Amino acid sequence: MPDERDHEDERSLDAGEIVTVAPALVDEMGGYLYVVIDGFDDPRYTLARLGGDGYQWPNVAREHLIPVAPERIIRVDGADGEAAYIPG
């Protein structure tokens, strides 16, 4: 999992971008890949877990999001039994 101090990409995010969350949110959200659904009240975003059940995480602060472009992704079972994806 990337360390939030390692990323310097603080630009605004667009809908459809793939991100992971900083270590501060891993316990709550898991170390999975997420898709940016919408940005509102920038710098806060709504996310959905890639491969998840459609649940949306609203109001996630930009400082906790790390844009990623993995060369490949791996399907895993999330803690809730739903499909999820992680960088490969």
CORPEHU-V681810 format. One record per helix or strand of 3 or more residues. SS is the DSSP state (2 for helix, 1 for strand). FROM is the first residue (numbers start at 0). TO is the last residue. Records with the same first field share a line. If there is no record, write none. Layout:
SS=FROM-TO, FROM-TO
//
This chain:
2=3-5, 22-28, 61-63
1=17-20, 33-39, 43-48, 55-60, 64-66, 72-76, 82-86
//
